[in-house]
């Protein structure tokens, strides 16, 4: 119970954190960005881009990029072809939104959820100020099994990010209506 009270006080009564939050707020107000936005720029930009892509996808749009129709040999004057082009464009927007969601949520950093950290193990001095940690054979086998299982998930996430980012770059000039 005392630990919970301590952590609550540390999180909520830490004046330095409030000072930094106020400082960053003022920096964003006057400069348009704060120091912490630049320290972790990919995270901040992915939040902004993701929210804008979601809003763009939800808004009522009247057109689609002409390049989509040209790439798939579709005639935009034909209603059926126009609907097909809209579906293709929606799929591409979905892929972009998903890529930035994965980056924003750090979904592909699965190592953080590994069952046993190397620092859980026994500290062994190797020499020359080098330290090695051993977690034991059983825990190593558990980690290996976990990584093999989650490597597929990570690869799928990375593939989605790559596809979405490529589409974002390709269609950057098409994100208007």
C-alpha positions as CSV (number, residue, x, y, z in Angstrom):
1,X,0.0,0.0,0.0
2,X,2.8,2.4,0.9
3,X,4.4,1.6,-2.5
4,X,1.2,2.7,-4.3
5,X,1.0,5.9,-2.3
6,X,4.7,6.6,-3.1
7,X,4.2,6.1,-6.8
8,X,1.0,8.2,-6.9
9,X,2.8,11.0,-5.1
10,X,5.9,10.7,-7.4
11,X,3.7,10.8,-10.6
12,X,1.3,13.5,-9.5
13,X,3.3,15.7,-7.1
14,X,6.6,15.8,-8.9
15,X,7.1,19.5,-9.6
16,X,9.9,18.9,-12.1
17,X,7.4,17.0,-14.3
18,X,4.9,19.8,-14.1
19,X,7.6,22.3,-14.9
20,X,8.7,20.3,-18.0
21,X,5.1,19.8,-19.2
22,X,4.4,23.6,-18.9
23,X,7.7,24.4,-20.6
24,X,6.8,22.0,-23.5
25,X,3.3,23.5,-23.8
26,X,4.8,27.0,-24.1
27,X,7.3,25.8,-26.6
28,X,4.6,24.3,-28.8
29,X,2.5,27.5,-28.4
30,X,5.3,29.9,-29.4
31,X,7.6,27.7,-31.6
32,X,5.1,25.2,-33.0
33,X,7.1,22.3,-31.5
34,X,8.7,21.4,-28.2
35,X,12.1,19.9,-27.3
36,X,10.5,16.5,-26.5
37,X,8.8,16.5,-30.0
38,X,12.3,16.6,-31.6
39,X,13.9,14.1,-29.3
40,X,11.4,11.5,-30.5
41,X,10.4,13.0,-33.9
42,X,9.2,9.7,-35.5
43,X,6.7,9.2,-32.7
44,X,5.3,12.7,-32.7
45,X,5.0,12.8,-36.5
46,X,3.4,9.4,-36.7
47,X,0.8,10.7,-34.1
48,X,0.1,13.8,-36.2
49,X,0.0,12.0,-39.6
50,X,-2.1,9.1,-38.2
51,X,-4.8,11.5,-36.8
52,X,-4.8,13.5,-40.1
53,X,-5.1,10.4,-42.2
54,X,-8.0,9.1,-40.1
55,X,-9.8,12.4,-40.4
56,X,-9.1,12.5,-44.2
57,X,-10.5,9.0,-44.5
58,X,-13.7,9.9,-42.6
59,X,-14.4,13.1,-44.4
60,X,-16.7,13.2,-47.4
61,X,-14.4,13.1,-50.4
62,X,-15.5,13.7,-54.0
63,X,-12.5,12.6,-56.0
64,X,-9.7,10.0,-56.2
65,X,-6.2,10.3,-57.6
66,X,-6.2,10.1,-61.4
67,X,-3.1,7.9,-61.2
68,X,-5.1,5.1,-59.7
69,X,-7.4,4.9,-62.7
70,X,-4.5,5.2,-65.1
71,X,-2.5,2.5,-63.4
72,X,-5.3,0.0,-63.5
73,X,-6.6,1.0,-66.9
74,X,-9.9,2.2,-65.7
75,X,-12.2,4.9,-67.2
76,X,-13.3,7.4,-64.6
77,X,-16.3,8.4,-66.8
78,X,-17.7,4.9,-66.3
79,X,-19.5,4.5,-63.0
80,X,-18.4,0.9,-62.4
81,X,-14.7,1.8,-63.1
82,X,-15.0,4.9,-60.8
83,X,-16.4,2.7,-58.0
84,X,-13.5,0.2,-58.5
85,X,-11.0,3.1,-58.4
86,X,-12.6,4.4,-55.2
87,X,-12.2,0.9,-53.6
88,X,-8.6,0.8,-54.6
89,X,-8.0,4.3,-53.1
90,X,-9.8,3.3,-49.9
91,X,-7.6,0.2,-49.6
92,X,-4.5,2.3,-50.0
93,X,-5.7,4.8,-47.4
94,X,-6.4,1.9,-45.0
95,X,-2.9,0.6,-45.5
96,X,-1.4,4.1,-44.8
97,X,-3.6,4.5,-41.6
98,X,-2.6,1.0,-40.4
99,X,1.1,1.7,-41.0
100,X,1.1,4.9,-39.0
101,X,-1.1,3.3,-36.2
102,X,1.6,0.6,-35.8
103,X,4.4,3.1,-35.6
104,X,2.4,5.4,-33.3
105,X,1.5,2.6,-30.9
106,X,5.0,1.0,-31.2
107,X,3.3,-2.3,-32.0
108,X,6.3,-3.8,-33.6
109,X,8.5,-3.5,-30.5
110,X,7.5,-6.9,-29.2
111,X,10.8,-7.4,-27.4
112,X,9.5,-5.3,-24.6
113,X,7.0,-8.0,-23.8
114,X,9.5,-10.8,-23.6
115,X,8.8,-13.0,-20.6
116,X,12.3,-12.8,-19.1
117,X,14.7,-9.9,-19.3
118,X,18.4,-10.6,-19.3
119,X,18.6,-8.4,-16.3
120,X,16.5,-10.9,-14.4
121,X,19.4,-13.2,-14.4
122,X,22.5,-13.6,-12.3
123,X,25.2,-10.9,-12.8
124,X,28.6,-12.3,-13.7
125,X,31.7,-10.2,-13.8
126,X,33.7,-11.0,-17.0
127,X,36.6,-8.6,-16.5
128,X,37.7,-5.3,-18.0
129,X,34.5,-3.7,-16.5
130,X,32.4,-6.1,-18.6
131,X,29.3,-7.7,-17.1
132,X,27.3,-10.7,-18.4
133,X,23.9,-11.8,-17.2
134,X,22.8,-15.4,-17.2
135,X,19.1,-16.2,-16.8
136,X,19.4,-19.9,-16.9
137,X,18.7,-22.6,-19.5
138,X,15.0,-23.0,-18.8
139,X,14.3,-19.2,-19.1
140,X,16.4,-19.0,-22.2
141,X,14.4,-21.8,-23.8
142,X,11.2,-20.0,-22.8
143,X,12.5,-16.8,-24.4
144,X,13.5,-18.6,-27.6
145,X,10.1,-20.2,-27.9
146,X,8.4,-16.8,-27.3
147,X,10.6,-15.0,-29.9
148,X,10.0,-17.7,-32.5
149,X,6.2,-17.4,-31.9
150,X,6.3,-13.6,-32.0
151,X,8.8,-13.2,-34.9
152,X,6.0,-13.9,-37.4
153,X,3.8,-11.2,-35.8
154,X,6.7,-8.7,-36.0
155,X,7.5,-9.6,-39.6
156,X,3.8,-9.1,-40.5
157,X,3.7,-5.7,-38.7
158,X,7.0,-4.6,-40.4
159,X,5.6,-5.6,-43.8
160,X,2.4,-3.6,-43.2
161,X,4.5,-0.6,-42.1
162,X,6.7,-0.9,-45.2
163,X,3.7,-1.1,-47.6
164,X,1.8,1.7,-45.9
165,X,4.9,4.0,-45.9
166,X,5.6,3.3,-49.6
167,X,2.0,4.2,-50.4
168,X,2.2,7.3,-48.3
169,X,5.3,8.5,-50.2
170,X,3.8,7.5,-53.5
171,X,0.5,9.3,-52.9
172,X,1.7,12.1,-50.7
173,X,0.6,14.7,-53.4
174,X,-2.8,12.9,-53.7
175,X,-3.9,13.5,-50.1
176,X,-6.3,16.3,-50.9
177,X,-9.9,16.6,-52.0
